[in-house]
Amino acid sequence: MQKGNLFVISGPSGAGKGTLVARLIERIPNTWLSISATTREPRPGEIPGIHYFFMTDSEFKTLADAHGFLEWARVHDHYYGTPRSHIEEHIANGDQVILEIDVQGALQVRRAMPECHLIFVEPPSLEELESRLRGRATEPEDVILSRLKTAEVELSHKMEYDYQVVNDDLDQATQDLVDIITRYANTKEEVR
C-alpha cells in the first residue's frame, strides 16, 4: 500500500501557492487538499464539506478542547482550524494530504504531527512579490502594504521548513513540488 503523508504548504500571499497546489493535485494521484473548519457564515456559492466545514462557535470550541484540531486560530472574529480526524483518515488510506495554511498554523501542525513535511513557497524576490500583488489590481494600497509586511515576517521563518521552493518559473516550481511529494508517496508501508 502506498504510504500516506501530510504536506503543509505555506508562503506569502502572491507567492503562487494556490496555483501550485492546483497543478500538484492534477499531477499526483491520491492527493487530497485538506478542508478547514470555520465559524463564519458560508459565502454565496460555498458548499459545506467542500469549501469548509461550517461550525458554530460552541461546536468549534468543544472540538478544540478535545484536541480535535491540528491547528486553529481566531481570525477577524471567527475561528478557523484543521480537523485532525479528516487528516488522519486520509493518511491512513494512503493519500498524500496537502494542507495550505499560514506559517503560524504550519508550526502548530509540526508540533501536533512531527512527521509532517513542511514546504515553503517563496517568490524570487520581494520586488517580484510586490509586482504580483499590484498586478492583481484587486486590493487597495493599504492591504498591499500590509501583505508585504506580513511577507517579510513569513519569509523569516522559511528555514524552519523542510523544503523551500522558489516560484520563479511556474513549471519548474510545480515539478519541484511533485518531486518532493512523490519521493515520500512512493515509499511503501510495511504490511504487518
Steps between C-alpha positions, in 0.01 A plus 500: 500500500621850418603692811283798593669826600414852608657790311451850638548774241546861609632822357415865455187620324594534132763224505274277290411231755144452377605463137776256590272291723236479223764382251643256753162338565450452125833319470513272803236231550361445850560861597246667728481870582405543863180685585501746789228555755369848571239674711425767241186484288526342154549746217286473186601189307690336788397142562533345850749213496647616169628850572489495882350311788269765643454484878351702780734661754387241754570205268842640413599562863386151603714342227797725586472407869507131399823559298303435182697755294858476377504878506252777553483876540255784542508731197275806465247385762472145362678174573682301233663161547614173345297201627740226606266206425469579127877531459567174685230315303645603164858421606385154618345445155835569332416851379748782463331770708568862408434768758541859378522726807697790645835473678351518850262212420776297334716517811201390712450202267869410533461486880181290475624269225883507485510255208342758265706659223511881489545669161548876470411660166676829446517761228836564329519838680293745703499730197342225288250428776399866509464499121274192517284649775462829311438313174192334648340846528254357752612664824547857626845639578473449876424129452795459262735668748366281781552184290858606424575552871348160579706345220824623659404334830397177324823491298698523824359155592577320174804317638275333759346310208633173358495635144503840333362530146563823311210575266693685232401266217155340548584176317826452691339582837218253424755231413695573820183446705407185309851361558484567875160338542558197278825429686295436816188360329697226328633365829314178571359428844594170653209259521463369853 
